[in-house]
């Protein structure tokens, strides 16, 4: 006599095996989704790093000096913040398209640590009017996670090339500029020093 159907034990074993297989498939699928999400975030972070480096290099390669008498055309100052931290600011005039408009613009690269401002980290600042009494700043966040900034300038003194942390001039650009951005949460590409030859250099 042939037996038809399954016993209760067989059904329970089949359900248990199907549950284990479903659990393994679900766990594997979740891991694949997480890996793809991390890969997409890494790609986006790298693309952002490339874009920021290119934009800064574009602005500084197109830096110009006009012999302005009342202010420095190129002003790389190494000041100290109220908290006693290095607080370099680089103000310059560029012929490259800026973050807010095209044509010649006055920009400033600086680190913003102020918790009351919406933009934090490395920012570029562009005043609405250059030097006017009612000057209003427009700001764009370049590297939100930046916590420190180091800018150095290469120049020649009596045939000897040397790096300095300050350069102010309305008649001459430095031979080269090195920009370093620091921060635990910034993309690895942005931690690599950026070297730029201003004024149309490569």
C-alpha positions, 0 to 999 in steps of 0.5 A: 500500500502506497503512502500519500501526503506528508507527515507532520514531522516532514512538514515541520522539517521542510518549513524549518529548512525553508526558513533557514534558506530565507534567512540566509538569502535575506541576510545576503541581500541586506549585506549586498544592499549595504555594500552598494550603499557604502560604495555609492557614498564613497563614489559621491564623496570622491566626486565631491572631493574632485570637484572641490579641488578643481574649483579651488585650483580654477579660481587660484590659477585665474588669480589677478593683481591689479596694483590696487592702492587701497587694499591687497589684491592678493591677501594670504593672512595667517591670523590666530582665532580668538580660541588661539587656533591658526586661522588662515584666510586667503582673499584674492581676485579671480577672473574664473567663474565664481560660485555666485556669478561669472566674471572677475570676482573677489573671493575669500577662502577660510575656515568657519567654526562659528556654530551660529552660521549655517555653513561650516568647515572650509567655505568660500565667501563672496561679498555682494559689493567689493569694499562697500560700507553695506557689504553683505557676504554670500557664502558657499560651503566647500568642505563641511567636515574641515576642522583645520586649514593650512595655506603656504606660499612659495616665493623667491628671495634673492634666487632662493625659493622658500615657503611662507605662511603669508603673502600680501601683494597688489603687484605680484602673485606667489610662485605657488600655493599649497593648501591642506585641509584637515578633518576626520570626516572629510573624504581622503582625496581632500586630505591630499595637499593641493599645489597650485601655480596662480596667475595662469600656471599649470 
